[in-house]
Amino acid sequence: PSALAGQSGPDHAVIGGVVAVVVFITLCLVIVLGRYLARHKGTYLTNEAKGAEDAPDADTAIINAEGSQANAEDKKEYFI
């Protein structure tokens, strides 16, 4: 036990400071990433339901839409 008395352990203030810096950097990265993802969120215009804007309900819009898959021929896949 007396041999260990001369050795000082790791300074707790240094360990606490390193942990605080790591937590602060992680928090900053989370905030920056959240703002980046929120900025790129939005509504995008596609041509999937072109011509279906004037339909009275969703079913009619799907049936009357150009490029609709309602009238597409069924493709079958066979697994051997």
C-alpha positions as CSV (number, residue, x, y, z in Angstrom):
1,P,0.0,0.0,0.0
2,S,2.8,2.4,0.7
3,A,4.2,2.0,-2.8
4,L,0.9,3.2,-4.3
5,A,0.9,6.3,-2.0
6,G,3.6,8.0,-4.1
7,Q,1.8,7.4,-7.4
8,S,-1.1,9.8,-8.2
9,G,-4.0,8.4,-10.1
10,P,-5.5,10.0,-13.1
11,D,-6.7,13.5,-12.4
12,H,-10.4,13.5,-12.2
13,A,-10.7,17.0,-13.5
14,V,-9.0,16.0,-16.8
15,I,-11.2,13.0,-17.2
16,G,-14.3,15.1,-16.5
17,G,-13.2,17.8,-19.0
18,V,-12.6,15.2,-21.7
19,V,-16.0,13.7,-21.2
20,A,-17.6,17.1,-21.2
21,V,-15.9,18.0,-24.5
22,V,-17.0,14.7,-26.1
23,V,-20.6,15.2,-24.9
24,F,-20.6,18.8,-26.2
25,I,-19.2,17.8,-29.6
26,T,-21.8,15.0,-29.9
27,L,-24.6,17.4,-29.0
28,C,-23.4,19.9,-31.6
29,L,-23.3,17.2,-34.3
30,V,-26.8,16.1,-33.4
31,I,-28.1,19.7,-33.7
32,V,-26.3,20.3,-37.0
33,L,-27.6,17.0,-38.4
34,G,-31.1,17.7,-37.3
35,R,-31.1,21.1,-39.0
36,Y,-29.6,19.7,-42.2
37,L,-32.3,17.0,-42.3
38,A,-35.1,19.4,-41.5
39,R,-34.0,21.7,-44.3
40,H,-34.2,19.0,-46.9
41,K,-37.7,17.9,-45.9
42,G,-40.4,19.0,-48.3
43,T,-42.9,18.2,-50.9
44,Y,-41.7,17.1,-54.3
45,L,-43.6,17.2,-57.6
46,T,-43.7,13.9,-59.4
47,N,-45.4,12.8,-62.6
48,E,-46.9,9.6,-61.1
49,A,-50.5,10.9,-60.9
50,K,-50.4,13.3,-63.8
51,G,-54.0,14.3,-64.7
52,A,-55.5,13.1,-61.5
53,E,-55.7,16.5,-59.7
54,D,-59.4,17.1,-60.7
55,A,-60.7,13.7,-59.5
56,P,-63.4,13.8,-56.8
57,D,-61.9,10.9,-54.8
58,A,-58.7,8.9,-54.5
59,D,-60.1,5.8,-56.3
60,T,-61.1,7.8,-59.4
61,A,-57.8,9.6,-59.4
62,I,-56.0,6.3,-59.6
63,I,-58.2,4.9,-62.3
64,N,-58.0,8.1,-64.5
65,A,-54.3,9.0,-63.9
66,E,-51.9,8.9,-66.8
67,G,-49.2,6.4,-66.2
68,S,-51.4,4.5,-63.7
69,Q,-50.6,0.9,-63.1
70,A,-54.3,0.0,-62.9
71,N,-54.4,-0.9,-66.6
72,A,-50.8,-2.3,-66.8
73,E,-50.4,-5.8,-67.9
74,D,-49.4,-8.2,-65.2
75,K,-45.9,-9.5,-65.4
76,K,-45.3,-12.9,-63.9
77,E,-42.1,-14.1,-62.5
78,Y,-41.3,-17.8,-62.2
79,F,-38.8,-19.1,-59.7
80,I,-37.4,-22.5,-60.5
